[in-house]
Amino acid sequence: MKSSLFLLFSLIFIVNAMSQNCDDFYLRNCEGMGKPYKISGQSRDATFEKGQTSVFHLTVYKNFEYSIQICSDKNLKDIYFKIKEDNVTQEVLYDSSVEDSKYLQKEFLSLKTRKLIIEVTVPEGEMEASQEDYDKRVGCVGVLVEYNLPVKKGFE
């Protein structure tokens, strides 16, 4: 019984040690806009595997400027992202895969408060997953969301 528990705890420890720790990846790896922009609590980071697409919901507010930047581990290449309306039609507002330089940052002014979907895709690699080492097909992806308070206009 003791040897079984020891084996179980050892296995759990090894799996945890091998798992990717992506906590605060966007803070350590995305450049960001700097002042006067502030980092949004809606920023995200996660472990991705080649061939994976993941989404999260983002609320943007009227008259705020936003910057969304994607950063990733070196082994995850050709990542792209889309910004979509969070409604029935899910209209694509921006798609970085159609940009010539695969630019992974988008800045915009929100003219109204609305909900968006951020969809991040890591394409399949050149090799089949069964042929590629785990640490070469899995890595961290960060989505840094920054905002700038609306500019006051006039003498008010």
N, C-alpha and C positions, 0 to 999 in steps of 0.2 A: 504494500500500500504506500509506504513512504517513497519507494523508488518510483512509483507511478506518479505521485504528486510532484516529486522532484523533476521528472521528465516533462510533465505538463507545464510547470513553471518555467523550466528551461526553454521549452518550445515557445511559450508566450514571450519571453524575454528576447529571444532571437528574432521572432517576427516583428516585435516592436522596434528593435534595433535596426532592422533592415528597412522598415517602412520610412517613407519620405516625410520629413518634418517640414511643412510649408508655412508654419505660423509666421505671420508678419513678413512674408516673402516680398509683397509689394512695397513695404517700407524699406527693405534692404536693397531692392533691385530695380525699382522703377525710378526714373529721374525726377518726375514731378515738375510742376510749373513754378513752384516757389511763391513768394509773396507777390501779390495779395491773396493768392489762392490758399484755401484751407483743405486739409484732407477730410474726406467724408467718411463717416462711420459705415457707409454702405460699400466701401471698398472690400474686396474679397481676395482670398488666395486658396488654392486647392492643389491636390495631387491629380495629375492627368496622365493618361496613357495614350500613346499614339493611336489615332483612330477614334478618339473620344470627343463628343460635343456635350457641353454643359451650359445651362442657362441660370440666370438669377434675375430677380426683379429689382428695378431701381425707380425711385420716385424723384422727379426733378420739379423744381418750383419756379413759378412765374418770375421773369426778369433776372434770374440768376444765370451766370455764365458757368459752364461746366467743361471739364477736361477729363476724358477717359483714356487711360493708357494701359496697354497690355505688356507685360514682361514675362519672360520664361527662362527656364534652364536652357543651357546651350544645346543639349541633345534633342530638344523639342523644336523642330524647324518648321517654317512656313505656316505658323499659326495665323489665324485670321479671326475677326470678330464682326458681329452684326449688332446694330441697334435697331430694335423693332418696337412698334406700338404695342402696348399691352392691352389688346382688345381682341375682338373676334377675328378681324382681318389680319392682324399681326403684320401690318405694312412695314417693309424694310426701309428705315430712314437712312441708314448708312451701312455699307458693306466694305470692309477693308480689303477683301480679296480682289476687288476690282480696281484698286489703286495700283498704279504702276510700280511704286516702290514698296508695296505691302506695308504701308505706314501704319503703325499700331497705336496711333493716338488720334483722338478726335476732340475738337473743341467746338462748342456751340452755345448759343444763347437760347434759353427756353422762354418762349413767348407766353406760355401758360403752364400751370401746374398739371402734370400728367405722369402716368406710369409707363415705364419702358421695360423692355426685356433686353438684357445683354446676353448674347449667345457667343460663346467662345468655342472654337474648333481647333483641335490638333490633328492634322491629317495623318493617315497611315504612313509608316516609314517605308523605306526602300526594301527592307527585308521583312519577311513574315515574322510575326510576333514569336513564334516557336523557335526561330533561328537567332533572335536578337537577345542579348543579355538584358536582364530585368532593369538594371540601372541605366541602360541606354534607351529604353522605350518608355520609361516613367520619369516624370519630373514635376517640378512646381511651376504653376502659372499664377501670376498676380494680376489683379485688375485694380488699378489705382484710380479712384474717383475723387476729383477735386472740384471745389466750387468757389466762386467769387461772389461776394455780396453785390446786390444791385447798386449801380452808380446813382447817387442822388442827383437829380436834375433841377435846375432853377435855384431860387433863393430860399426855399423852404428848409 
